[in-house]
Structure formats: structure tokens, C-alpha cells
Amino acid sequence: MATVILVGVLALVVGGCVCVVWAARGGPRWVRAVSAVTLAAGGMVRASKGSGRGGGQRGDSDD
């Protein structure tokens, strides 16, 4: 059952990425809507990772 859920989530992620690329090339209105939702979800994930322990920063060495 968990495998089916993970495959479904993966399909949604891949579909969202396809819509982002398609919308950048001037796709139909529904593709631009899915693209906006995908980008908003990505922004929320990025924001939640940054507010956790350690701030999500790695490699703070002086090169």
C-alpha cells in the first residue's frame, strides 16, 4: 500500500515538473495553473526546510 502511495506522489511530482517546463514554453491555461501550484508547493517546502534545525545550510567553509 505504501508503494502505491509513493508511486502516486512521484507521478504528481513528475507531472508538476513537466507542467512547469511546458508553461515556460507557453502552454495552455491549465498548464500554467498547475505550474503555479507546483512552484508554490516547492517554495513552501523550501521555506520549511530553512526554518528547521541548522537552517539547512551546509558547506560553510571558507574556500
N, CA, C and O atoms as a Tripos MOL2 file, in Angstrom:
@<TRIPOS>MOLECULE
protein
  252   251    63     0     0
PROTEIN
NO_CHARGES

@<TRIPOS>ATOM
      1 N           0.8220   -1.1960    0.0000 N.3       1 MET1
      2 CA          0.0000    0.0000    0.0000 C.3       1 MET1
      3 C           0.8680    1.2640    0.0000 C.2       1 MET1
      4 O           0.5720    2.2310   -0.7020 O.2       1 MET1
      5 N           1.9410    1.2410    0.7960 N.am      2 ALA2
      6 CA          2.8300    2.3980    0.8480 C.3       2 ALA2
      7 C           3.4970    2.6230   -0.5120 C.2       2 ALA2
      8 O           3.7420    3.7610   -0.9130 O.2       2 ALA2
      9 N           3.7830    1.5360   -1.2050 N.am      3 THR3
     10 CA          4.4100    1.6630   -2.5250 C.3       3 THR3
     11 C           3.4780    2.3710   -3.5000 C.2       3 THR3
     12 O           3.9170    3.2070   -4.2890 O.2       3 THR3
     13 N           2.2040    2.0420   -3.4450 N.am      4 VAL4
     14 CA          1.2240    2.6820   -4.3290 C.3       4 VAL4
     15 C           1.1460    4.1750   -4.0420 C.2       4 VAL4
     16 O           1.0610    4.9830   -4.9670 O.2       4 VAL4
     17 N           1.1740    4.5430   -2.7720 N.am      5 ILE5
     18 CA          1.1230    5.9660   -2.4020 C.3       5 ILE5
     19 C           2.3810    6.6840   -2.8760 C.2       5 ILE5
     20 O           2.2980    7.7890   -3.4120 O.2       5 ILE5
     21 N           3.5420    6.0680   -2.6840 N.am      6 LEU6
     22 CA          4.7910    6.6900   -3.1250 C.3       6 LEU6
     23 C           4.8460    6.8410   -4.6410 C.2       6 LEU6
     24 O           5.3350    7.8510   -5.1470 O.2       6 LEU6
     25 N           4.3520    5.8510   -5.3620 N.am      7 VAL7
     26 CA          4.3150    5.9450   -6.8290 C.3       7 VAL7
     27 C           3.3720    7.0690   -7.2510 C.2       7 VAL7
     28 O           3.6610    7.7950   -8.2020 O.2       7 VAL7
     29 N           2.2500    7.2160   -6.5520 N.am      8 GLY8
     30 CA          1.3190    8.3070   -6.8560 C.3       8 GLY8
     31 C           1.9320    9.6710   -6.6110 C.2       8 GLY8
     32 O           1.7720   10.5840   -7.4210 O.2       8 GLY8
     33 N           2.6370    9.8130   -5.4900 N.am      9 VAL9
     34 CA          3.2980   11.0850   -5.1900 C.3       9 VAL9
     35 C           4.3800   11.3760   -6.2270 C.2       9 VAL9
     36 O           4.5220   12.5130   -6.6760 O.2       9 VAL9
     37 N           5.1310   10.3650   -6.6030 N.am     10 LEU10
     38 CA          6.1700   10.5460   -7.6190 C.3      10 LEU10
     39 C           5.5610   10.9760   -8.9490 C.2      10 LEU10
     40 O           6.1100   11.8390   -9.6330 O.2      10 LEU10
     41 N           4.4340   10.3800   -9.3140 N.am     11 ALA11
     42 CA          3.7610   10.7600  -10.5580 C.3      11 ALA11
     43 C           3.3020   12.2160  -10.5090 C.2      11 ALA11
     44 O           3.4090   12.9340  -11.5030 O.2      11 ALA11
     45 N           2.7920   12.6550   -9.3550 N.am     12 LEU12
     46 CA          2.3790   14.0530   -9.2240 C.3      12 LEU12
     47 C           3.5680   15.0060   -9.3260 C.2      12 LEU12
     48 O           3.4630   16.0660   -9.9440 O.2      12 LEU12
     49 N           4.6840   14.6370   -8.7300 N.am     13 VAL13
     50 CA          5.8810   15.4830   -8.7800 C.3      13 VAL13
     51 C           6.4020   15.5940  -10.2140 C.2      13 VAL13
     52 O           6.7030   16.6870  -10.6930 O.2      13 VAL13
     53 N           6.5030   14.4620  -10.8820 N.am     14 VAL14
     54 CA          6.9900   14.4730  -12.2690 C.3      14 VAL14
     55 C           6.0250   15.2510  -13.1640 C.2      14 VAL14
     56 O           6.4530   16.0310  -14.0150 O.2      14 VAL14
     57 N           4.7330   15.0380  -12.9700 N.am     15 GLY15
     58 CA          3.7490   15.7880  -13.7570 C.3      15 GLY15
     59 C           3.8400   17.2800  -13.5080 C.2      15 GLY15
     60 O           3.7110   18.0760  -14.4390 O.2      15 GLY15
     61 N           4.0610   17.6680  -12.2600 N.am     16 GLY16
     62 CA          4.2160   19.0850  -11.9470 C.3      16 GLY16
     63 C           5.4430   19.6850  -12.6050 C.2      16 GLY16
     64 O           5.4030   20.8120  -13.1010 O.2      16 GLY16
     65 N           6.5330   18.9340  -12.6090 N.am     17 CYS17
     66 CA          7.7570   19.4220  -13.2680 C.3      17 CYS17
     67 C           7.5560   19.5750  -14.7720 C.2      17 CYS17
     68 O           8.0280   20.5380  -15.3760 O.2      17 CYS17
     69 N           6.8590   18.6270  -15.3630 N.am     18 VAL18
     70 CA          6.5630   18.7180  -16.7990 C.3      18 VAL18
     71 C           5.7210   19.9570  -17.0840 C.2      18 VAL18
     72 O           5.9440   20.6540  -18.0740 O.2      18 VAL18
     73 N           4.7570   20.2260  -16.2150 N.am     19 CYS19
     74 CA          3.9110   21.4010  -16.4170 C.3      19 CYS19
     75 C           4.6920   22.7020  -16.2660 C.2      19 CYS19
     76 O           4.4160   23.6730  -16.9710 O.2      19 CYS19
     77 N           5.6560   22.7320  -15.3640 N.am     20 VAL20
     78 CA          6.4770   23.9430  -15.1970 C.3      20 VAL20
     79 C           7.2570   24.2170  -16.4790 C.2      20 VAL20
     80 O           7.3080   25.3550  -16.9460 O.2      20 VAL20
     81 N           7.8600   23.1840  -17.0440 N.am     21 VAL21
     82 CA          8.6300   23.3570  -18.2780 C.3      21 VAL21
     83 C           7.7090   23.7430  -19.4270 C.2      21 VAL21
     84 O           8.0380   24.6260  -20.2190 O.2      21 VAL21
     85 N           6.5600   23.0850  -19.5220 N.am     22 TRP22
     86 CA          5.6160   23.3570  -20.6010 C.3      22 TRP22
     87 C           5.0730   24.7820  -20.4930 C.2      22 TRP22
     88 O           4.9270   25.4660  -21.5060 O.2      22 TRP22
     89 N           4.7730   25.2350  -19.2710 N.am     23 ALA23
     90 CA          4.2590   26.5880  -19.0750 C.3      23 ALA23
     91 C           5.3160   27.6260  -19.4380 C.2      23 ALA23
     92 O           4.9850   28.6960  -19.9490 O.2      23 ALA23
     93 N           6.5790   27.3170  -19.1770 N.am     24 ALA24
     94 CA          7.6480   28.2490  -19.5420 C.3      24 ALA24
     95 C           7.7400   28.4190  -21.0530 C.2      24 ALA24
     96 O           8.2180   29.4410  -21.5440 O.2      24 ALA24
     97 N           7.2790   27.4150  -21.7800 N.am     25 ARG25
     98 CA          7.2930   27.4840  -23.2370 C.3      25 ARG25
     99 C           5.9650   27.9650  -23.8050 C.2      25 ARG25
    100 O           5.7750   27.9660  -25.0210 O.2      25 ARG25
    101 N           5.0440   28.3750  -22.9350 N.am     26 GLY26
    102 CA          3.7910   28.9510  -23.4010 C.3      26 GLY26
    103 C           2.6790   27.9360  -23.5670 C.2      26 GLY26
    104 O           2.0290   27.9030  -24.6120 O.2      26 GLY26
    105 N           2.4490   27.1190  -22.5790 N.am     27 GLY27
    106 CA          1.4040   26.1070  -22.6490 C.3      27 GLY27
    107 C           0.0150   26.6860  -22.4240 C.2      27 GLY27
    108 O          -0.1420   27.8940  -22.2460 O.2      27 GLY27
    109 N          -0.9920   25.8170  -22.4320 N.am     28 PRO28
    110 CA         -2.3720   26.2680  -22.2020 C.3      28 PRO28
    111 C          -2.5910   26.7630  -20.7730 C.2      28 PRO28
    112 O          -1.7200   26.6260  -19.9140 O.2      28 PRO28
    113 N          -3.7620   27.3370  -20.5370 N.am     29 ARG29
    114 CA         -4.0560   27.9530  -19.2490 C.3      29 ARG29
    115 C          -3.9900   26.9520  -18.0960 C.2      29 ARG29
    116 O          -3.4800   27.2850  -17.0260 O.2      29 ARG29
    117 N          -4.4930   25.7370  -18.2930 N.am     30 TRP30
    118 CA         -4.4880   24.7590  -17.2050 C.3      30 TRP30
    119 C          -3.0660   24.3440  -16.8360 C.2      30 TRP30
    120 O          -2.7890   24.0290  -15.6790 O.2      30 TRP30
    121 N          -2.1660   24.3440  -17.8190 N.am     31 VAL31
    122 CA         -0.7670   24.0040  -17.5350 C.3      31 VAL31
    123 C          -0.1190   25.1080  -16.7070 C.2      31 VAL31
    124 O           0.6680   24.8350  -15.8000 O.2      31 VAL31
    125 N          -0.4520   26.3450  -17.0240 N.am     32 ARG32
    126 CA          0.0940   27.4550  -16.2340 C.3      32 ARG32
    127 C          -0.4360   27.4280  -14.8080 C.2      32 ARG32
    128 O           0.2770   27.7980  -13.8750 O.2      32 ARG32
    129 N          -1.6850   26.9910  -14.6270 N.am     33 ALA33
    130 CA         -2.2540   26.8820  -13.2830 C.3      33 ALA33
    131 C          -1.5560   25.7810  -12.4760 C.2      33 ALA33
    132 O          -1.2070   25.9830  -11.3130 O.2      33 ALA33
    133 N          -1.3590   24.6270  -13.0980 N.am     34 VAL34
    134 CA         -0.6570   23.5310  -12.4180 C.3      34 VAL34
    135 C           0.7750   23.9370  -12.1210 C.2      34 VAL34
    136 O           1.3190   23.5890  -11.0730 O.2      34 VAL34
    137 N           1.3820   24.6680  -13.0330 N.am     35 SER35
    138 CA          2.7500   25.1430  -12.8270 C.3      35 SER35
    139 C           2.8280   26.0840  -11.6280 C.2      35 SER35
    140 O           3.7580   25.9940  -10.8280 O.2      35 SER35
    141 N           1.8620   26.9770  -11.5040 N.am     36 ALA36
    142 CA          1.8520   27.9090  -10.3800 C.3      36 ALA36
    143 C           1.6930   27.1680   -9.0570 C.2      36 ALA36
    144 O           2.3460   27.5080   -8.0700 O.2      36 ALA36
    145 N           0.8260   26.1540   -9.0320 N.am     37 VAL37
    146 CA          0.6390   25.3610   -7.8120 C.3      37 VAL37
    147 C           1.9230   24.6140   -7.4700 C.2      37 VAL37
    148 O           2.3120   24.5480   -6.3050 O.2      37 VAL37
    149 N           2.5860   24.0460   -8.4900 N.am     38 THR38
    150 CA          3.8200   23.3020   -8.2690 C.3      38 THR38
    151 C           4.9150   24.2120   -7.7180 C.2      38 THR38
    152 O           5.6110   23.8460   -6.7720 O.2      38 THR38
    153 N           5.0650   25.3860   -8.3030 N.am     39 LEU39
    154 CA          6.0900   26.3160   -7.8350 C.3      39 LEU39
    155 C           5.7860   26.8160   -6.4210 C.2      39 LEU39
    156 O           6.7030   27.0050   -5.6210 O.2      39 LEU39
    157 N           4.5070   27.0310   -6.1090 N.am     40 ALA40
    158 CA          4.1340   27.4610   -4.7640 C.3      40 ALA40
    159 C           4.4360   26.3540   -3.7510 C.2      40 ALA40
    160 O           4.9390   26.6330   -2.6630 O.2      40 ALA40
    161 N           4.1360   25.1130   -4.0990 N.am     41 ALA41
    162 CA          4.4250   23.9940   -3.1960 C.3      41 ALA41
    163 C           5.9310   23.8600   -2.9850 C.2      41 ALA41
    164 O           6.3800   23.6030   -1.8690 O.2      41 ALA41
    165 N           6.7050   24.0330   -4.0430 N.am     42 GLY42
    166 CA          8.1610   23.9830   -3.9130 C.3      42 GLY42
    167 C           8.6900   25.0930   -3.0220 C.2      42 GLY42
    168 O           9.6160   24.8790   -2.2390 O.2      42 GLY42
    169 N           8.1090   26.2700   -3.1370 N.am     43 GLY43
    170 CA          8.5120   27.3820   -2.2840 C.3      43 GLY43
    171 C           8.1890   27.1250   -0.8230 C.2      43 GLY43
    172 O           8.9700   27.4830    0.0580 O.2      43 GLY43
    173 N           7.0330   26.5010   -0.5570 N.am     44 MET44
    174 CA          6.6730   26.1790    0.8250 C.3      44 MET44
    175 C           7.6100   25.1250    1.4050 C.2      44 MET44
    176 O           7.9930   25.2110    2.5720 O.2      44 MET44
    177 N           7.9800   24.1360    0.6040 N.am     45 VAL45
    178 CA          8.9140   23.1110    1.0670 C.3      45 VAL45
    179 C          10.2680   23.7340    1.3620 C.2      45 VAL45
    180 O          10.8930   23.4300    2.3780 O.2      45 VAL45
    181 N          10.7190   24.6080    0.4660 N.am     46 ARG46
    182 CA         12.0000   25.2760    0.6620 C.3      46 ARG46
    183 C          11.9850   26.1310    1.9220 C.2      46 ARG46
    184 O          12.9700   26.1610    2.6600 O.2      46 ARG46
    185 N          10.8830   26.8260    2.1740 N.am     47 ALA47
    186 CA         10.7750   27.6810    3.3590 C.3      47 ALA47
    187 C          10.7400   26.8420    4.6270 C.2      47 ALA47
    188 O          11.3120   27.2350    5.6440 O.2      47 ALA47
    189 N          10.0800   25.7030    4.5800 N.am     48 SER48
    190 CA         10.0060   24.8650    5.7790 C.3      48 SER48
    191 C          11.3410   24.2000    6.0790 C.2      48 SER48
    192 O          11.6610   23.9620    7.2440 O.2      48 SER48
    193 N          12.1200   23.9000    5.0610 N.am     49 LYS49
    194 CA         13.4450   23.3250    5.2910 C.3      49 LYS49
    195 C          14.3740   24.3610    5.8970 C.2      49 LYS49
    196 O          15.2300   24.0110    6.7100 O.2      49 LYS49
    197 N          14.2300   25.6060    5.5310 N.am     50 GLY50
    198 CA         15.1130   26.6520    6.0320 C.3      50 GLY50
    199 C          14.8420   27.0260    7.4760 C.2      50 GLY50
    200 O          15.7160   27.5750    8.1470 O.2      50 GLY50
    201 N          13.6350   26.7360    7.9690 N.am     51 SER51
    202 CA         13.3040   27.1340    9.3310 C.3      51 SER51
    203 C          13.5870   26.0360   10.3440 C.2      51 SER51
    204 O          13.3160   26.2200   11.5310 O.2      51 SER51
    205 N          14.1210   24.9060    9.9160 N.am     52 GLY52
    206 CA         14.4090   23.8040   10.8240 C.3      52 GLY52
    207 C          15.7310   23.9820   11.5350 C.2      52 GLY52
    208 O          16.3600   25.0360   11.4480 O.2      52 GLY52
    209 N          16.1550   22.9270   12.2500 N.am     53 ARG53
    210 CA         17.4220   22.9790   12.9730 C.3      53 ARG53
    211 C          18.5750   23.1570   11.9930 C.2      53 ARG53
    212 O          18.6220   22.4950   10.9570 O.2      53 ARG53
    213 N          19.4740   24.0230   12.3100 N.am     54 GLY54
    214 CA         20.6570   24.2250   11.4830 C.3      54 GLY54
    215 C          20.4210   25.0890   10.2710 C.2      54 GLY54
    216 O          21.3760   25.4510    9.5830 O.2      54 GLY54
    217 N          19.1890   25.4300    9.9870 N.am     55 GLY55
    218 CA         18.8860   26.3180    8.8700 C.3      55 GLY55
    219 C          19.0770   25.6930    7.5090 C.2      55 GLY55
    220 O          18.9070   26.3800    6.5020 O.2      55 GLY55
    221 N          19.4210   24.4250    7.4330 N.am     56 GLY56
    222 CA         19.5730   23.7730    6.1500 C.3      56 GLY56
    223 C          20.8140   24.1750    5.3850 C.2      56 GLY56
    224 O          20.9540   23.8260    4.2120 O.2      56 GLY56
    225 N          21.7150   24.8970    6.0190 N.am     57 GLN57
    226 CA         22.9320   25.3450    5.3520 C.3      57 GLN57
    227 C          24.0320   24.3060    5.5280 C.2      57 GLN57
    228 O          24.2390   23.7860    6.6250 O.2      57 GLN57
    229 N          24.7220   24.0140    4.4580 N.am     58 ARG58
    230 CA         25.8450   23.0920    4.5130 C.3      58 ARG58
    231 C          27.0340   23.7100    3.8080 C.2      58 ARG58
    232 O          26.8840   24.5750    2.9450 O.2      58 ARG58
    233 N          28.1830   23.2650    4.1760 N.am     59 GLY59
    234 CA         29.3940   23.7000    3.4700 C.3      59 GLY59
    235 C          29.7420   25.1500    3.7480 C.2      59 GLY59
    236 O          30.0460   25.8940    2.8160 O.2      59 GLY59
    237 N          29.7060   25.5710    5.0000 N.am     60 ASP60
    238 CA         30.0340   26.9450    5.3460 C.3      60 ASP60
    239 C          31.5320   27.1440    5.5370 C.2      60 ASP60
    240 O          31.9470   27.9370    6.3830 O.2      60 ASP60
    241 N          32.3350   26.4420    4.7730 N.am     61 SER61
    242 CA         33.7840   26.5840    4.9000 C.3      61 SER61
    243 C          34.2690   27.7550    4.0520 C.2      61 SER61
    244 O          33.6390   28.1110    3.0560 O.2      61 SER61
    245 N          35.3710   28.3400    4.4440 N.am     62 ASP62
    246 CA         35.9610   29.4410    3.6940 C.3      62 ASP62
    247 C          36.9470   28.8870    2.6800 C.2      62 ASP62
    248 O          38.0420   28.4550    3.0410 O.2      62 ASP62
    249 N          36.5610   28.8990    1.4220 N.am     63 ASP63
    250 CA         37.4580   28.4000    0.3550 C.3      63 ASP63
    251 C          38.1440   29.5390   -0.3420 C.2      63 ASP63
    252 O          38.9310   29.3160   -1.2620 O.2      63 ASP63
@<TRIPOS>BOND
     1     1     2 1
     2     2     3 1
     3     3     4 2
     4     3     5 am
     5     5     6 1
     6     6     7 1
     7     7     8 2
     8     7     9 am
     9     9    10 1
    10    10    11 1
    11    11    12 2
    12    11    13 am
    13    13    14 1
    14    14    15 1
    15    15    16 2
    16    15    17 am
    17    17    18 1
    18    18    19 1
    19    19    20 2
    20    19    21 am
    21    21    22 1
    22    22    23 1
    23    23    24 2
    24    23    25 am
    25    25    26 1
    26    26    27 1
    27    27    28 2
    28    27    29 am
    29    29    30 1
    30    30    31 1
    31    31    32 2
    32    31    33 am
    33    33    34 1
    34    34    35 1
    35    35    36 2
    36    35    37 am
    37    37    38 1
    38    38    39 1
    39    39    40 2
    40    39    41 am
    41    41    42 1
    42    42    43 1
    43    43    44 2
    44    43    45 am
    45    45    46 1
    46    46    47 1
    47    47    48 2
    48    47    49 am
    49    49    50 1
    50    50    51 1
    51    51    52 2
    52    51    53 am
    53    53    54 1
    54    54    55 1
    55    55    56 2
    56    55    57 am
    57    57    58 1
    58    58    59 1
    59    59    60 2
    60    59    61 am
    61    61    62 1
    62    62    63 1
    63    63    64 2
    64    63    65 am
    65    65    66 1
    66    66    67 1
    67    67    68 2
    68    67    69 am
    69    69    70 1
    70    70    71 1
    71    71    72 2
    72    71    73 am
    73    73    74 1
    74    74    75 1
    75    75    76 2
    76    75    77 am
    77    77    78 1
    78    78    79 1
    79    79    80 2
    80    79    81 am
    81    81    82 1
    82    82    83 1
    83    83    84 2
    84    83    85 am
    85    85    86 1
    86    86    87 1
    87    87    88 2
    88    87    89 am
    89    89    90 1
    90    90    91 1
    91    91    92 2
    92    91    93 am
    93    93    94 1
    94    94    95 1
    95    95    96 2
    96    95    97 am
    97    97    98 1
    98    98    99 1
    99    99   100 2
   100    99   101 am
   101   101   102 1
   102   102   103 1
   103   103   104 2
   104   103   105 am
   105   105   106 1
   106   106   107 1
   107   107   108 2
   108   107   109 am
   109   109   110 1
   110   110   111 1
   111   111   112 2
   112   111   113 am
   113   113   114 1
   114   114   115 1
   115   115   116 2
   116   115   117 am
   117   117   118 1
   118   118   119 1
   119   119   120 2
   120   119   121 am
   121   121   122 1
   122   122   123 1
   123   123   124 2
   124   123   125 am
   125   125   126 1
   126   126   127 1
   127   127   128 2
   128   127   129 am
   129   129   130 1
   130   130   131 1
   131   131   132 2
   132   131   133 am
   133   133   134 1
   134   134   135 1
   135   135   136 2
   136   135   137 am
   137   137   138 1
   138   138   139 1
   139   139   140 2
   140   139   141 am
   141   141   142 1
   142   142   143 1
   143   143   144 2
   144   143   145 am
   145   145   146 1
   146   146   147 1
   147   147   148 2
   148   147   149 am
   149   149   150 1
   150   150   151 1
   151   151   152 2
   152   151   153 am
   153   153   154 1
   154   154   155 1
   155   155   156 2
   156   155   157 am
   157   157   158 1
   158   158   159 1
   159   159   160 2
   160   159   161 am
   161   161   162 1
   162   162   163 1
   163   163   164 2
   164   163   165 am
   165   165   166 1
   166   166   167 1
   167   167   168 2
   168   167   169 am
   169   169   170 1
   170   170   171 1
   171   171   172 2
   172   171   173 am
   173   173   174 1
   174   174   175 1
   175   175   176 2
   176   175   177 am
   177   177   178 1
   178   178   179 1
   179   179   180 2
   180   179   181 am
   181   181   182 1
   182   182   183 1
   183   183   184 2
   184   183   185 am
   185   185   186 1
   186   186   187 1
   187   187   188 2
   188   187   189 am
   189   189   190 1
   190   190   191 1
   191   191   192 2
   192   191   193 am
   193   193   194 1
   194   194   195 1
   195   195   196 2
   196   195   197 am
   197   197   198 1
   198   198   199 1
   199   199   200 2
   200   199   201 am
   201   201   202 1
   202   202   203 1
   203   203   204 2
   204   203   205 am
   205   205   206 1
   206   206   207 1
   207   207   208 2
   208   207   209 am
   209   209   210 1
   210   210   211 1
   211   211   212 2
   212   211   213 am
   213   213   214 1
   214   214   215 1
   215   215   216 2
   216   215   217 am
   217   217   218 1
   218   218   219 1
   219   219   220 2
   220   219   221 am
   221   221   222 1
   222   222   223 1
   223   223   224 2
   224   223   225 am
   225   225   226 1
   226   226   227 1
   227   227   228 2
   228   227   229 am
   229   229   230 1
   230   230   231 1
   231   231   232 2
   232   231   233 am
   233   233   234 1
   234   234   235 1
   235   235   236 2
   236   235   237 am
   237   237   238 1
   238   238   239 1
   239   239   240 2
   240   239   241 am
   241   241   242 1
   242   242   243 1
   243   243   244 2
   244   243   245 am
   245   245   246 1
   246   246   247 1
   247   247   248 2
   248   247   249 am
   249   249   250 1
   250   250   251 1
   251   251   252 2
@<TRIPOS>SUBSTRUCTURE
     1 MET1         2 RESIDUE 1 A MET
     2 ALA2         6 RESIDUE 1 A ALA
     3 THR3        10 RESIDUE 1 A THR
     4 VAL4        14 RESIDUE 1 A VAL
     5 ILE5        18 RESIDUE 1 A ILE
     6 LEU6        22 RESIDUE 1 A LEU
     7 VAL7        26 RESIDUE 1 A VAL
     8 GLY8        30 RESIDUE 1 A GLY
     9 VAL9        34 RESIDUE 1 A VAL
    10 LEU10       38 RESIDUE 1 A LEU
    11 ALA11       42 RESIDUE 1 A ALA
    12 LEU12       46 RESIDUE 1 A LEU
    13 VAL13       50 RESIDUE 1 A VAL
    14 VAL14       54 RESIDUE 1 A VAL
    15 GLY15       58 RESIDUE 1 A GLY
    16 GLY16       62 RESIDUE 1 A GLY
    17 CYS17       66 RESIDUE 1 A CYS
    18 VAL18       70 RESIDUE 1 A VAL
    19 CYS19       74 RESIDUE 1 A CYS
    20 VAL20       78 RESIDUE 1 A VAL
    21 VAL21       82 RESIDUE 1 A VAL
    22 TRP22       86 RESIDUE 1 A TRP
    23 ALA23       90 RESIDUE 1 A ALA
    24 ALA24       94 RESIDUE 1 A ALA
    25 ARG25       98 RESIDUE 1 A ARG
    26 GLY26      102 RESIDUE 1 A GLY
    27 GLY27      106 RESIDUE 1 A GLY
    28 PRO28      110 RESIDUE 1 A PRO
    29 ARG29      114 RESIDUE 1 A ARG
    30 TRP30      118 RESIDUE 1 A TRP
    31 VAL31      122 RESIDUE 1 A VAL
    32 ARG32      126 RESIDUE 1 A ARG
    33 ALA33      130 RESIDUE 1 A ALA
    34 VAL34      134 RESIDUE 1 A VAL
    35 SER35      138 RESIDUE 1 A SER
    36 ALA36      142 RESIDUE 1 A ALA
    37 VAL37      146 RESIDUE 1 A VAL
    38 THR38      150 RESIDUE 1 A THR
    39 LEU39      154 RESIDUE 1 A LEU
    40 ALA40      158 RESIDUE 1 A ALA
    41 ALA41      162 RESIDUE 1 A ALA
    42 GLY42      166 RESIDUE 1 A GLY
    43 GLY43      170 RESIDUE 1 A GLY
    44 MET44      174 RESIDUE 1 A MET
    45 VAL45      178 RESIDUE 1 A VAL
    46 ARG46      182 RESIDUE 1 A ARG
    47 ALA47      186 RESIDUE 1 A ALA
    48 SER48      190 RESIDUE 1 A SER
    49 LYS49      194 RESIDUE 1 A LYS
    50 GLY50      198 RESIDUE 1 A GLY
    51 SER51      202 RESIDUE 1 A SER
    52 GLY52      206 RESIDUE 1 A GLY
    53 ARG53      210 RESIDUE 1 A ARG
    54 GLY54      214 RESIDUE 1 A GLY
    55 GLY55      218 RESIDUE 1 A GLY
    56 GLY56      222 RESIDUE 1 A GLY
    57 GLN57      226 RESIDUE 1 A GLN
    58 ARG58      230 RESIDUE 1 A ARG
    59 GLY59      234 RESIDUE 1 A GLY
    60 ASP60      238 RESIDUE 1 A ASP
    61 SER61      242 RESIDUE 1 A SER
    62 ASP62      246 RESIDUE 1 A ASP
    63 ASP63      250 RESIDUE 1 A ASP
